Amino acid sequence: MPGSCRCSTALDQARIITCAAVHQITASDTLRAKVLRSISGAHQRLVSATTGLVLEAVSPYSERLAIAQQRTTELRDKVGRAEDKRADLERKFASTIDHSQPWDQRGNTEW
């Protein structure tokens, strides 16, 4: 989805800018590490929430796709059975010759 890509890019840019700002402040390494860890956790939660929203938004389409795939499989099976029946009928009647018909209309393709 184009919108989700832009959102992810925006979240990444915000994280990068915030982390760069943390590196510019005068604070102990321990405090910086705690802040960066907090930023990382918040970023992961935001990305997870965004992913959840995207998946929830496409859920109806996924369900419809699954139903369509199931119906397609059922129809494919019915077509296969119909083709088998047609082949059986063709085999049954391929050798039937109606001698009352003219030569070219007798129903047998063997010359």
Biopython code that builds the backbone (N, CA, C, O; Angstrom):
import numpy as np
from Bio.PDB.StructureBuilder import StructureBuilder

atoms = [
    (1, "MET", "N", (0.830, -1.176, 0.000)),
    (1, "MET", "CA", (0.000, 0.000, 0.000)),
    (1, "MET", "C", (0.876, 1.240, 0.000)),
    (1, "MET", "O", (1.791, 1.344, 0.817)),
    (2, "PRO", "N", (0.619, 2.179, -0.893)),
    (2, "PRO", "CA", (1.437, 3.373, -0.943)),
    (2, "PRO", "C", (1.367, 4.190, 0.336)),
    (2, "PRO", "O", (2.388, 4.720, 0.773)),
    (3, "GLY", "N", (0.197, 4.308, 0.949)),
    (3, "GLY", "CA", (0.062, 5.093, 2.169)),
    (3, "GLY", "C", (0.856, 4.518, 3.324)),
    (3, "GLY", "O", (1.445, 5.266, 4.104)),
    (4, "SER", "N", (0.881, 3.191, 3.444)),
    (4, "SER", "CA", (1.606, 2.567, 4.545)),
    (4, "SER", "C", (3.105, 2.735, 4.370)),
    (4, "SER", "O", (3.838, 2.825, 5.355)),
    (5, "CYS", "N", (3.570, 2.780, 3.127)),
    (5, "CYS", "CA", (4.996, 2.979, 2.865)),
    (5, "CYS", "C", (5.410, 4.381, 3.298)),
    (5, "CYS", "O", (6.460, 4.565, 3.915)),
    (6, "ARG", "N", (4.577, 5.368, 2.971)),
    (6, "ARG", "CA", (4.878, 6.740, 3.367)),
    (6, "ARG", "C", (4.853, 6.888, 4.886)),
    (6, "ARG", "O", (5.660, 7.622, 5.458)),
    (7, "CYS", "N", (3.924, 6.190, 5.534)),
    (7, "CYS", "CA", (3.827, 6.255, 6.988)),
    (7, "CYS", "C", (5.076, 5.652, 7.623)),
    (7, "CYS", "O", (5.630, 6.204, 8.574)),
    (8, "SER", "N", (5.513, 4.510, 7.084)),
    (8, "SER", "CA", (6.714, 3.857, 7.603)),
    (8, "SER", "C", (7.934, 4.749, 7.404)),
    (8, "SER", "O", (8.780, 4.863, 8.291)),
    (9, "THR", "N", (8.018, 5.375, 6.244)),
    (9, "THR", "CA", (9.139, 6.279, 5.973)),
    (9, "THR", "C", (9.104, 7.457, 6.936)),
    (9, "THR", "O", (10.143, 7.870, 7.451)),
    (10, "ALA", "N", (7.923, 7.998, 7.181)),
    (10, "ALA", "CA", (7.784, 9.125, 8.109)),
    (10, "ALA", "C", (8.190, 8.715, 9.522)),
    (10, "ALA", "O", (8.865, 9.471, 10.221)),
    (11, "LEU", "N", (7.781, 7.522, 9.940)),
    (11, "LEU", "CA", (8.169, 7.045, 11.272)),
    (11, "LEU", "C", (9.683, 6.857, 11.360)),
    (11, "LEU", "O", (10.294, 7.211, 12.368)),
    (12, "ASP", "N", (10.282, 6.309, 10.323)),
    (12, "ASP", "CA", (11.734, 6.128, 10.315)),
    (12, "ASP", "C", (12.460, 7.473, 10.371)),
    (12, "ASP", "O", (13.443, 7.625, 11.096)),
    (13, "GLN", "N", (11.970, 8.444, 9.600)),
    (13, "GLN", "CA", (12.608, 9.766, 9.611)),
    (13, "GLN", "C", (12.484, 10.420, 10.979)),
    (13, "GLN", "O", (13.432, 11.039, 11.462)),
    (14, "ALA", "N", (11.330, 10.289, 11.600)),
    (14, "ALA", "CA", (11.142, 10.864, 12.934)),
    (14, "ALA", "C", (12.072, 10.207, 13.938)),
    (14, "ALA", "O", (12.632, 10.881, 14.802)),
    (15, "ARG", "N", (12.241, 8.889, 13.831)),
    (15, "ARG", "CA", (13.150, 8.177, 14.736)),
    (15, "ARG", "C", (14.585, 8.631, 14.518)),
    (15, "ARG", "O", (15.316, 8.848, 15.484)),
    (16, "ILE", "N", (14.991, 8.775, 13.292)),
    (16, "ILE", "CA", (16.367, 9.178, 12.979)),
    (16, "ILE", "C", (16.646, 10.589, 13.506)),
    (16, "ILE", "O", (17.693, 10.839, 14.103)),
    (17, "ILE", "N", (15.706, 11.502, 13.281)),
    (17, "ILE", "CA", (15.890, 12.881, 13.751)),
    (17, "ILE", "C", (15.957, 12.924, 15.264)),
    (17, "ILE", "O", (16.797, 13.622, 15.832)),
    (18, "THR", "N", (15.069, 12.173, 15.928)),
    (18, "THR", "CA", (15.053, 12.160, 17.391)),
    (18, "THR", "C", (16.339, 11.558, 17.945)),
    (18, "THR", "O", (16.904, 12.074, 18.909)),
    (19, "CYS", "N", (16.798, 10.481, 17.345)),
    (19, "CYS", "CA", (18.041, 9.848, 17.812)),
    (19, "CYS", "C", (19.243, 10.766, 17.582)),
    (19, "CYS", "O", (20.140, 10.834, 18.422)),
    (20, "ALA", "N", (19.264, 11.462, 16.460)),
    (20, "ALA", "CA", (20.357, 12.409, 16.193)),
    (20, "ALA", "C", (20.352, 13.529, 17.228)),
    (20, "ALA", "O", (21.413, 13.977, 17.662)),
    (21, "ALA", "N", (19.160, 13.984, 17.625)),
    (21, "ALA", "CA", (19.064, 15.031, 18.639)),
    (21, "ALA", "C", (19.580, 14.535, 19.988)),
    (21, "ALA", "O", (20.220, 15.285, 20.726)),
    (22, "VAL", "N", (19.301, 13.271, 20.307)),
    (22, "VAL", "CA", (19.775, 12.706, 21.576)),
    (22, "VAL", "C", (21.303, 12.688, 21.603)),
    (22, "VAL", "O", (21.908, 12.935, 22.647)),
    (23, "HIS", "N", (21.921, 12.400, 20.471)),
    (23, "HIS", "CA", (23.385, 12.356, 20.418)),
    (23, "HIS", "C", (24.010, 13.752, 20.558)),
    (23, "HIS", "O", (25.192, 13.862, 20.884)),
    (24, "GLN", "N", (23.248, 14.800, 20.321)),
    (24, "GLN", "CA", (23.786, 16.163, 20.391)),
    (24, "GLN", "C", (23.658, 16.791, 21.775)),
    (24, "GLN", "O", (24.277, 17.823, 22.035)),
    (25, "ILE", "N", (22.875, 16.198, 22.662)),
    (25, "ILE", "CA", (22.724, 16.796, 23.988)),
    (25, "ILE", "C", (23.911, 16.405, 24.873)),
    (25, "ILE", "O", (24.591, 15.407, 24.636)),
    (26, "THR", "N", (24.127, 17.212, 25.878)),
    (26, "THR", "CA", (25.188, 16.890, 26.828)),
    (26, "THR", "C", (24.558, 16.124, 27.986)),
    (26, "THR", "O", (23.901, 16.688, 28.861)),
    (27, "ALA", "N", (24.787, 14.823, 27.949)),
    (27, "ALA", "CA", (24.264, 13.946, 28.991)),
    (27, "ALA", "C", (25.206, 12.752, 29.089)),
    (27, "ALA", "O", (26.031, 12.522, 28.204)),
    (28, "SER", "N", (25.076, 12.011, 30.156)),
    (28, "SER", "CA", (25.942, 10.841, 30.328)),
    (28, "SER", "C", (25.559, 9.770, 29.305)),
    (28, "SER", "O", (24.447, 9.754, 28.777)),
    (29, "ASP", "N", (26.511, 8.882, 29.048)),
    (29, "ASP", "CA", (26.255, 7.791, 28.101)),
    (29, "ASP", "C", (25.116, 6.894, 28.580)),
    (29, "ASP", "O", (24.337, 6.382, 27.776)),
    (30, "THR", "N", (25.027, 6.712, 29.892)),
    (30, "THR", "CA", (23.963, 5.876, 30.454)),
    (30, "THR", "C", (22.590, 6.486, 30.178)),
    (30, "THR", "O", (21.653, 5.788, 29.791)),
    (31, "LEU", "N", (22.488, 7.796, 30.383)),
    (31, "LEU", "CA", (21.223, 8.473, 30.153)),
    (31, "LEU", "C", (20.868, 8.441, 28.661)),
    (31, "LEU", "O", (19.717, 8.195, 28.301)),
    (32, "ARG", "N", (21.850, 8.689, 27.803)),
    (32, "ARG", "CA", (21.605, 8.617, 26.352)),
    (32, "ARG", "C", (21.119, 7.226, 25.949)),
    (32, "ARG", "O", (20.188, 7.093, 25.155)),
    (33, "ALA", "N", (21.751, 6.196, 26.500)),
    (33, "ALA", "CA", (21.362, 4.819, 26.169)),
    (33, "ALA", "C", (19.916, 4.560, 26.589)),
    (33, "ALA", "O", (19.158, 3.930, 25.853)),
    (34, "LYS", "N", (19.532, 5.048, 27.777)),
    (34, "LYS", "CA", (18.165, 4.866, 28.244)),
    (34, "LYS", "C", (17.177, 5.578, 27.318)),
    (34, "LYS", "O", (16.131, 5.025, 26.980)),
    (35, "VAL", "N", (17.509, 6.789, 26.914)),
    (35, "VAL", "CA", (16.624, 7.552, 26.027)),
    (35, "VAL", "C", (16.528, 6.872, 24.662)),
    (35, "VAL", "O", (15.432, 6.741, 24.117)),
    (36, "LEU", "N", (17.653, 6.440, 24.105)),
    (36, "LEU", "CA", (17.635, 5.759, 22.806)),
    (36, "LEU", "C", (16.848, 4.454, 22.868)),
    (36, "LEU", "O", (16.133, 4.099, 21.931)),
    (37, "ARG", "N", (16.991, 3.746, 23.990)),
    (37, "ARG", "CA", (16.230, 2.514, 24.155)),
    (37, "ARG", "C", (14.731, 2.814, 24.214)),
    (37, "ARG", "O", (13.927, 2.087, 23.630)),
    (38, "SER", "N", (14.360, 3.870, 24.910)),
    (38, "SER", "CA", (12.959, 4.279, 25.005)),
    (38, "SER", "C", (12.417, 4.670, 23.623)),
    (38, "SER", "O", (11.296, 4.310, 23.263)),
    (39, "ILE", "N", (13.225, 5.408, 22.858)),
    (39, "ILE", "CA", (12.824, 5.795, 21.498)),
    (39, "ILE", "C", (12.650, 4.547, 20.631)),
    (39, "ILE", "O", (11.694, 4.451, 19.862)),
    (40, "SER", "N", (13.561, 3.608, 20.755)),
    (40, "SER", "CA", (13.478, 2.379, 19.966)),
    (40, "SER", "C", (12.208, 1.605, 20.295)),
    (40, "SER", "O", (11.525, 1.122, 19.392)),
    (41, "GLY", "N", (11.889, 1.483, 21.568)),
    (41, "GLY", "CA", (10.665, 0.782, 21.980)),
    (41, "GLY", "C", (9.413, 1.475, 21.466)),
    (41, "GLY", "O", (8.480, 0.825, 20.995)),
    (42, "ALA", "N", (9.402, 2.801, 21.560)),
    (42, "ALA", "CA", (8.247, 3.561, 21.068)),
    (42, "ALA", "C", (8.105, 3.386, 19.555)),
    (42, "ALA", "O", (6.994, 3.241, 19.043)),
    (43, "HIS", "N", (9.223, 3.401, 18.851)),
    (43, "HIS", "CA", (9.190, 3.225, 17.396)),
    (43, "HIS", "C", (8.651, 1.841, 17.037)),
    (43, "HIS", "O", (7.838, 1.702, 16.123)),
    (44, "GLN", "N", (9.104, 0.836, 17.752)),
    (44, "GLN", "CA", (8.618, -0.522, 17.476)),
    (44, "GLN", "C", (7.116, -0.634, 17.729)),
    (44, "GLN", "O", (6.405, -1.288, 16.966)),
    (45, "ARG", "N", (6.628, 0.004, 18.799)),
    (45, "ARG", "CA", (5.186, -0.027, 19.081)),
    (45, "ARG", "C", (4.392, 0.704, 18.002)),
    (45, "ARG", "O", (3.323, 0.246, 17.598)),
    (46, "LEU", "N", (4.912, 1.837, 17.535)),
    (46, "LEU", "CA", (4.235, 2.581, 16.470)),
    (46, "LEU", "C", (4.173, 1.776, 15.171)),
    (46, "LEU", "O", (3.135, 1.724, 14.511)),
    (47, "VAL", "N", (5.294, 1.152, 14.814)),
    (47, "VAL", "CA", (5.324, 0.341, 13.598)),
    (47, "VAL", "C", (4.376, -0.844, 13.732)),
    (47, "VAL", "O", (3.665, -1.182, 12.785)),
    (48, "SER", "N", (4.362, -1.472, 14.898)),
    (48, "SER", "CA", (3.467, -2.600, 15.136)),
    (48, "SER", "C", (2.008, -2.163, 15.037)),
    (48, "SER", "O", (1.192, -2.861, 14.434)),
    (49, "ALA", "N", (1.680, -1.035, 15.614)),
    (49, "ALA", "CA", (0.304, -0.531, 15.560)),
    (49, "ALA", "C", (-0.084, -0.191, 14.124)),
    (49, "ALA", "O", (-1.205, -0.474, 13.701)),
    (50, "THR", "N", (0.832, 0.411, 13.375)),
    (50, "THR", "CA", (0.564, 0.743, 11.979)),
    (50, "THR", "C", (0.335, -0.522, 11.165)),
    (50, "THR", "O", (-0.581, -0.584, 10.344)),
    (51, "THR", "N", (1.160, -1.519, 11.393)),
    (51, "THR", "CA", (0.997, -2.795, 10.694)),
    (51, "THR", "C", (-0.354, -3.411, 11.025)),
    (51, "THR", "O", (-1.042, -3.920, 10.140)),
    (52, "GLY", "N", (-0.732, -3.368, 12.282)),
    (52, "GLY", "CA", (-2.036, -3.894, 12.693)),
    (52, "GLY", "C", (-3.183, -3.176, 12.003)),
    (52, "GLY", "O", (-4.148, -3.806, 11.571)),
    (53, "LEU", "N", (-3.078, -1.859, 11.900)),
    (53, "LEU", "CA", (-4.125, -1.087, 11.220)),
    (53, "LEU", "C", (-4.221, -1.451, 9.744)),
    (53, "LEU", "O", (-5.316, -1.577, 9.197)),
    (54, "VAL", "N", (-3.066, -1.618, 9.102)),
    (54, "VAL", "CA", (-3.061, -1.979, 7.678)),
    (54, "VAL", "C", (-3.677, -3.366, 7.489)),
    (54, "VAL", "O", (-4.505, -3.570, 6.601)),
    (55, "LEU", "N", (-3.266, -4.312, 8.327)),
    (55, "LEU", "CA", (-3.815, -5.670, 8.209)),
    (55, "LEU", "C", (-5.311, -5.691, 8.479)),
    (55, "LEU", "O", (-6.057, -6.416, 7.820)),
    (56, "GLU", "N", (-5.743, -4.903, 9.441)),
    (56, "GLU", "CA", (-7.170, -4.829, 9.747)),
    (56, "GLU", "C", (-7.938, -4.197, 8.591)),
    (56, "GLU", "O", (-9.071, -4.587, 8.309)),
    (57, "ALA", "N", (-7.327, -3.229, 7.927)),
    (57, "ALA", "CA", (-7.986, -2.554, 6.806)),
    (57, "ALA", "C", (-8.165, -3.483, 5.611)),
    (57, "ALA", "O", (-9.162, -3.388, 4.895)),
    (58, "VAL", "N", (-7.207, -4.380, 5.390)),
    (58, "VAL", "CA", (-7.295, -5.270, 4.225)),
    (58, "VAL", "C", (-7.977, -6.589, 4.561)),
    (58, "VAL", "O", (-8.139, -7.432, 3.679)),
    (59, "SER", "N", (-8.374, -6.785, 5.786)),
    (59, "SER", "CA", (-8.996, -8.041, 6.197)),
    (59, "SER", "C", (-10.231, -8.401, 5.375)),
    (59, "SER", "O", (-10.359, -9.553, 4.960)),
    (60, "PRO", "N", (-11.142, -7.464, 5.125)),
    (60, "PRO", "CA", (-12.303, -7.833, 4.303)),
    (60, "PRO", "C", (-11.893, -8.325, 2.911)),
    (60, "PRO", "O", (-12.508, -9.244, 2.370)),
    (61, "TYR", "N", (-10.867, -7.720, 2.341)),
    (61, "TYR", "CA", (-10.408, -8.146, 1.023)),
    (61, "TYR", "C", (-9.776, -9.525, 1.096)),
    (61, "TYR", "O", (-9.951, -10.334, 0.185)),
    (62, "SER", "N", (-9.048, -9.801, 2.157)),
    (62, "SER", "CA", (-8.430, -11.113, 2.332)),
    (62, "SER", "C", (-9.495, -12.192, 2.470)),
    (62, "SER", "O", (-9.371, -13.279, 1.906)),
    (63, "GLU", "N", (-10.549, -11.878, 3.231)),
    (63, "GLU", "CA", (-11.635, -12.841, 3.406)),
    (63, "GLU", "C", (-12.344, -13.096, 2.076)),
    (63, "GLU", "O", (-12.659, -14.237, 1.738)),
    (64, "ARG", "N", (-12.592, -12.014, 1.323)),
    (64, "ARG", "CA", (-13.245, -12.189, 0.019)),
    (64, "ARG", "C", (-12.360, -12.982, -0.926)),
    (64, "ARG", "O", (-12.857, -13.794, -1.706)),
    (65, "LEU", "N", (-11.046, -12.753, -0.865)),
    (65, "LEU", "CA", (-10.122, -13.510, -1.706)),
    (65, "LEU", "C", (-10.173, -14.992, -1.351)),
    (65, "LEU", "O", (-10.187, -15.840, -2.244)),
    (66, "ALA", "N", (-10.200, -15.315, -0.062)),
    (66, "ALA", "CA", (-10.270, -16.717, 0.360)),
    (66, "ALA", "C", (-11.567, -17.371, -0.127)),
    (66, "ALA", "O", (-11.560, -18.520, -0.570)),
    (67, "ILE", "N", (-12.674, -16.636, -0.043)),
    (67, "ILE", "CA", (-13.953, -17.171, -0.524)),
    (67, "ILE", "C", (-13.901, -17.388, -2.032)),
    (67, "ILE", "O", (-14.367, -18.412, -2.530)),
    (68, "ALA", "N", (-13.333, -16.424, -2.759)),
    (68, "ALA", "CA", (-13.226, -16.553, -4.217)),
    (68, "ALA", "C", (-12.329, -17.729, -4.598)),
    (68, "ALA", "O", (-12.624, -18.454, -5.548)),
    (69, "GLN", "N", (-11.232, -17.922, -3.858)),
    (69, "GLN", "CA", (-10.345, -19.052, -4.141)),
    (69, "GLN", "C", (-11.063, -20.377, -3.894)),
    (69, "GLN", "O", (-10.912, -21.319, -4.671)),
    (70, "GLN", "N", (-11.834, -20.451, -2.829)),
    (70, "GLN", "CA", (-12.587, -21.670, -2.525)),
    (70, "GLN", "C", (-13.612, -21.946, -3.626)),
    (70, "GLN", "O", (-13.747, -23.080, -4.087)),
    (71, "ARG", "N", (-14.326, -20.910, -4.041)),
    (71, "ARG", "CA", (-15.332, -21.066, -5.103)),
    (71, "ARG", "C", (-14.666, -21.466, -6.418)),
    (71, "ARG", "O", (-15.200, -22.294, -7.155)),
    (72, "THR", "N", (-13.520, -20.893, -6.711)),
    (72, "THR", "CA", (-12.783, -21.243, -7.929)),
    (72, "THR", "C", (-12.386, -22.712, -7.913)),
    (72, "THR", "O", (-12.476, -23.394, -8.934)),
    (73, "THR", "N", (-11.950, -23.197, -6.765)),
    (73, "THR", "CA", (-11.581, -24.606, -6.638)),
    (73, "THR", "C", (-12.798, -25.496, -6.879)),
    (73, "THR", "O", (-12.705, -26.504, -7.579)),
    (74, "GLU", "N", (-13.939, -25.121, -6.296)),
    (74, "GLU", "CA", (-15.162, -25.902, -6.498)),
    (74, "GLU", "C", (-15.555, -25.922, -7.977)),
    (74, "GLU", "O", (-15.907, -26.970, -8.518)),
    (75, "LEU", "N", (-15.492, -24.760, -8.622)),
    (75, "LEU", "CA", (-15.850, -24.684, -10.040)),
    (75, "LEU", "C", (-14.873, -25.484, -10.901)),
    (75, "LEU", "O", (-15.275, -26.133, -11.867)),
    (76, "ARG", "N", (-13.590, -25.432, -10.546)),
    (76, "ARG", "CA", (-12.584, -26.202, -11.292)),
    (76, "ARG", "C", (-12.881, -27.701, -11.191)),
    (76, "ARG", "O", (-12.739, -28.433, -12.170)),
    (77, "ASP", "N", (-13.291, -28.150, -10.008)),
    (77, "ASP", "CA", (-13.648, -29.559, -9.828)),
    (77, "ASP", "C", (-14.873, -29.929, -10.667)),
    (77, "ASP", "O", (-14.913, -30.993, -11.285)),
    (78, "LYS", "N", (-15.881, -29.032, -10.681)),
    (78, "LYS", "CA", (-17.079, -29.296, -11.484)),
    (78, "LYS", "C", (-16.747, -29.344, -12.971)),
    (78, "LYS", "O", (-17.264, -30.190, -13.700)),
    (79, "VAL", "N", (-15.890, -28.442, -13.416)),
    (79, "VAL", "CA", (-15.485, -28.438, -14.823)),
    (79, "VAL", "C", (-14.747, -29.733, -15.152)),
    (79, "VAL", "O", (-14.961, -30.315, -16.216)),
    (80, "GLY", "N", (-13.892, -30.181, -14.260)),
    (80, "GLY", "CA", (-13.170, -31.442, -14.473)),
    (80, "GLY", "C", (-14.120, -32.619, -14.603)),
    (80, "GLY", "O", (-13.950, -33.468, -15.477)),
    (81, "ARG", "N", (-15.128, -32.669, -13.725)),
    (81, "ARG", "CA", (-16.115, -33.757, -13.811)),
    (81, "ARG", "C", (-16.913, -33.674, -15.108)),
    (81, "ARG", "O", (-17.193, -34.697, -15.733)),
    (82, "ALA", "N", (-17.285, -32.436, -15.521)),
    (82, "ALA", "CA", (-18.030, -32.271, -16.772)),
    (82, "ALA", "C", (-17.179, -32.685, -17.973)),
    (82, "ALA", "O", (-17.691, -33.292, -18.914)),
    (83, "GLU", "N", (-15.897, -32.364, -17.946)),
    (83, "GLU", "CA", (-15.010, -32.763, -19.042)),
    (83, "GLU", "C", (-14.841, -34.277, -19.088)),
    (83, "GLU", "O", (-14.783, -34.862, -20.170)),
    (84, "ASP", "N", (-14.761, -34.916, -17.922)),
    (84, "ASP", "CA", (-14.681, -36.380, -17.885)),
    (84, "ASP", "C", (-15.946, -37.000, -18.478)),
    (84, "ASP", "O", (-15.875, -37.967, -19.238)),
    (85, "LYS", "N", (-17.108, -36.434, -18.125)),
    (85, "LYS", "CA", (-18.375, -36.947, -18.652)),
    (85, "LYS", "C", (-18.445, -36.756, -20.165)),
    (85, "LYS", "O", (-18.885, -37.649, -20.890)),
    (86, "ARG", "N", (-18.006, -35.578, -20.640)),
    (86, "ARG", "CA", (-17.996, -35.318, -22.078)),
    (86, "ARG", "C", (-17.082, -36.292, -22.802)),
    (86, "ARG", "O", (-17.426, -36.798, -23.871)),
    (87, "ALA", "N", (-15.920, -36.553, -22.223)),
    (87, "ALA", "CA", (-14.978, -37.501, -22.833)),
    (87, "ALA", "C", (-15.579, -38.903, -22.889)),
    (87, "ALA", "O", (-15.423, -39.613, -23.882)),
    (88, "ASP", "N", (-16.267, -39.297, -21.814)),
    (88, "ASP", "CA", (-16.928, -40.616, -21.813)),
    (88, "ASP", "C", (-17.990, -40.693, -22.906)),
    (88, "ASP", "O", (-18.090, -41.694, -23.615)),
    (89, "LEU", "N", (-18.780, -39.633, -23.036)),
    (89, "LEU", "CA", (-19.810, -39.619, -24.082)),
    (89, "LEU", "C", (-19.187, -39.643, -25.477)),
    (89, "LEU", "O", (-19.688, -40.314, -26.380)),
    (90, "GLU", "N", (-18.093, -38.905, -25.642)),
    (90, "GLU", "CA", (-17.416, -38.920, -26.943)),
    (90, "GLU", "C", (-16.898, -40.314, -27.271)),
    (90, "GLU", "O", (-17.022, -40.775, -28.406)),
    (91, "ARG", "N", (-16.314, -40.988, -26.272)),
    (91, "ARG", "CA", (-15.829, -42.349, -26.496)),
    (91, "ARG", "C", (-16.991, -43.290, -26.830)),
    (91, "ARG", "O", (-16.875, -44.158, -27.696)),
    (92, "LYS", "N", (-18.105, -43.102, -26.131)),
    (92, "LYS", "CA", (-19.263, -43.979, -26.329)),
    (92, "LYS", "C", (-19.834, -43.829, -27.739)),
    (92, "LYS", "O", (-20.171, -44.818, -28.390)),
    (93, "PHE", "N", (-19.937, -42.597, -28.195)),
    (93, "PHE", "CA", (-20.591, -42.359, -29.475)),
    (93, "PHE", "C", (-19.627, -42.206, -30.648)),
    (93, "PHE", "O", (-20.071, -42.052, -31.786)),
    (94, "ALA", "N", (-18.346, -42.245, -30.403)),
    (94, "ALA", "CA", (-17.380, -42.081, -31.490)),
    (94, "ALA", "C", (-17.437, -43.249, -32.464)),
    (94, "ALA", "O", (-17.170, -43.082, -33.654)),
    (95, "SER", "N", (-17.776, -44.403, -31.977)),
    (95, "SER", "CA", (-17.807, -45.576, -32.859)),
    (95, "SER", "C", (-19.204, -45.865, -33.395)),
    (95, "SER", "O", (-19.396, -46.824, -34.142)),
    (96, "THR", "N", (-20.184, -45.040, -33.018)),
    (96, "THR", "CA", (-21.541, -45.237, -33.497)),
    (96, "THR", "C", (-21.644, -44.734, -34.938)),
    (96, "THR", "O", (-21.312, -43.586, -35.234)),
    (97, "ILE", "N", (-22.097, -45.591, -35.802)),
    (97, "ILE", "CA", (-22.247, -45.226, -37.212)),
    (97, "ILE", "C", (-23.709, -45.404, -37.579)),
    (97, "ILE", "O", (-24.286, -46.474, -37.387)),
    (98, "ASP", "N", (-24.294, -44.354, -38.103)),
    (98, "ASP", "CA", (-25.679, -44.407, -38.557)),
    (98, "ASP", "C", (-25.651, -44.638, -40.067)),
    (98, "ASP", "O", (-25.405, -43.706, -40.833)),
    (99, "HIS", "N", (-25.899, -45.866, -40.494)),
    (99, "HIS", "CA", (-25.801, -46.226, -41.909)),
    (99, "HIS", "C", (-26.912, -45.609, -42.753)),
    (99, "HIS", "O", (-26.839, -45.626, -43.982)),
    (100, "SER", "N", (-27.938, -45.064, -42.104)),
    (100, "SER", "CA", (-29.006, -44.448, -42.882)),
    (100, "SER", "C", (-28.613, -43.051, -43.369)),
    (100, "SER", "O", (-29.271, -42.491, -44.245)),
    (101, "GLN", "N", (-27.538, -42.488, -42.802)),
    (101, "GLN", "CA", (-27.080, -41.158, -43.174)),
    (101, "GLN", "C", (-26.124, -41.233, -44.363)),
    (101, "GLN", "O", (-25.519, -42.274, -44.622)),
    (102, "PRO", "N", (-25.996, -40.108, -45.088)),
    (102, "PRO", "CA", (-24.988, -40.080, -46.152)),
    (102, "PRO", "C", (-23.598, -40.311, -45.559)),
    (102, "PRO", "O", (-23.389, -40.112, -44.363)),
    (103, "TRP", "N", (-22.667, -40.722, -46.384)),
    (103, "TRP", "CA", (-21.322, -41.104, -45.946)),
    (103, "TRP", "C", (-20.657, -40.048, -45.072)),
    (103, "TRP", "O", (-20.069, -40.384, -44.044)),
    (104, "ASP", "N", (-20.739, -38.791, -45.459)),
    (104, "ASP", "CA", (-20.028, -37.740, -44.716)),
    (104, "ASP", "C", (-20.765, -37.300, -43.446)),
    (104, "ASP", "O", (-20.245, -36.455, -42.718)),
    (105, "GLN", "N", (-21.935, -37.829, -43.158)),
    (105, "GLN", "CA", (-22.697, -37.448, -41.965)),
    (105, "GLN", "C", (-22.994, -38.642, -41.063)),
    (105, "GLN", "O", (-23.906, -38.569, -40.239)),
    (106, "ARG", "N", (-22.274, -39.702, -41.192)),
    (106, "ARG", "CA", (-22.564, -40.915, -40.421)),
    (106, "ARG", "C", (-22.116, -40.863, -38.969)),
    (106, "ARG", "O", (-22.528, -41.721, -38.189)),
    (107, "GLY", "N", (-21.299, -39.909, -38.570)),
    (107, "GLY", "CA", (-20.902, -39.793, -37.173)),
    (107, "GLY", "C", (-19.567, -40.446, -36.867)),
    (107, "GLY", "O", (-19.099, -40.366, -35.732)),
    (108, "ASN", "N", (-18.945, -41.082, -37.832)),
    (108, "ASN", "CA", (-17.639, -41.673, -37.600)),
    (108, "ASN", "C", (-16.612, -40.861, -38.354)),
    (108, "ASN", "O", (-16.784, -40.566, -39.537)),
    (109, "THR", "N", (-15.537, -40.499, -37.665)),
    (109, "THR", "CA", (-14.521, -39.670, -38.308)),
    (109, "THR", "C", (-13.467, -40.496, -39.005)),
    (109, "THR", "O", (-12.571, -39.936, -39.637)),
    (110, "GLU", "N", (-13.546, -41.815, -38.912)),
    (110, "GLU", "CA", (-12.556, -42.659, -39.584)),
    (110, "GLU", "C", (-12.956, -42.789, -41.048)),
    (110, "GLU", "O", (-14.103, -43.120, -41.349)),
    (111, "TRP", "N", (-12.019, -42.532, -41.965)),
    (111, "TRP", "CA", (-12.304, -42.605, -43.392)),
    (111, "TRP", "C", (-11.735, -43.850, -43.922)),
    (111, "TRP", "O", (-11.856, -44.124, -45.116)),
]
sb = StructureBuilder()
sb.init_structure("model")
sb.init_model(0)
sb.init_chain("A")
sb.init_seg("    ")
for serial, (resi, resn, name, xyz) in enumerate(atoms, 1):
    if name == "N":
        sb.init_residue(resn, " ", resi, " ")
    sb.init_atom(name, np.array(xyz, "f"), 0.0, 1.0, " ", f" {name:<3s}", serial, name[0])
structure = sb.get_structure()
